[in-house]
Amino acid sequence: MRFTLSSSALSSSLSSLARVINSKNTLAILDSILFQVHDGQLVLTSSDSDNTMKTTLPLDECEGEADICIPSRTILDSVKELPEQPLTFEINTSDYSIRVLYQNGVYNFTGIDAQDYPLTLPLSENCTIVTMDSSVLLNNINRSLFATAQEELHLVMNGIYFDMTQECISIVATDGKKLVRNKNFTVKVDQPVSFILPKKPATLLKNVLTKDGGDVVVKFDNRSAVISYSGGMLTCRLLDGRYPKYNSVIPQNNPNQLTIDRRALLSALRRVLPFASESSQLVRLRTELGKLEVSSEDIDFATSAKESITCEYVGVPMSIGFKGSNLTEILSNLDSDEVVIELADPGRAGVVMPAEQPENEEVLMLIMPVLLND
């Protein structure tokens, strides 16, 4: 069996697929990538048992059909340094020997019988199907991933929650200290339904989706999801459990409202944060009419920093403390020029939103305060 394809197209696809493979696998064959040549196309598959990613590539030339597994490290390392050129694969299906011909040389190595490669189980017949634009899914994953938890006790918080209703889809992530809720009003369903996407497949999608990639079709049941996008497909196991009632922790009426340039506040935080206590990373925000004071200190090492920024503020003067790294992450994952920070009192959560919401969306981020000693 013989086929020819572009070296750069193969290298790019292999780099994405290699992210699925674990450093240690329960099945040795999962260290390999499955090559399937049928109908003039090459389908590449990688898996870690819980997640399976497939990519389809067109072939320039093709003689015969075959399925074979090729060790991922061998094939990835051998093609990633090649400049753009045609690669010709010659595969002997009787002894699984592989010969790869390129402009100035040849590779010879051995593959593995593909019949032992694990198959993904199909979804149930009553699965839910949702279609959304790839930019919607990509933007919401980008905004949410940083807020997922890394816990063994509450596994459901280690993923991104997709909560769909007749009005909108809410894509939510929280670790208990910060929360992100993205509402998109272009995606709706007839009956309320939800699922929790684990962090790893969410990260894989972040790396392969593009903003102009057309539609993404999401099919899911209570166990697994199949996400089809331009040029590929990801099958993953979903997290099982009840997600926290996220709407109940979002304040409905924080009367004190601060409007400020996002980049200016982010820069000030980055300058002040190195002077905060390494253990608490406490940053104090002091609000008053027309001015925000950002400060930090570390009593143990006698360091402190203070900076003032002009802003618009409506409310009573107050001081509130936040973990600096959490606030920095929130501001870094918003796109707007200005943000609105709504506050109630030093003991209640602050709400951060873009001053101008994206079209057909409502983005909200919540951050829990750190109690001040004074």
Protein Blocks (a to p, Z undefined) as FASTA:
>chain_A
ZZdddfklmmmmmmmmmmmpcfbdfblklmpccdddeehiacddddehjaccddddddfb
dedjddddddfklmmmmmmmpccddddddddfklopacdddfkbccddddddfklpccdd
dddfkbccddddfklmmmmmmmmmmmpccdfklmmlmpccddddfkbccddddehjaccd
dddfkbccfbdcdddddfklmmmmmmmpcfklojadddddfkbccdddehiacddddded
ddddfklmpcfbdfbdcdddfklmmmmmmmmmmmpcfklopacddddehiacdddddfkl
opacddddddddedddddddddfklmmmmmmmpcbfbdcdddfbfmbccddddfbdcehi
acdddddddddfZZ
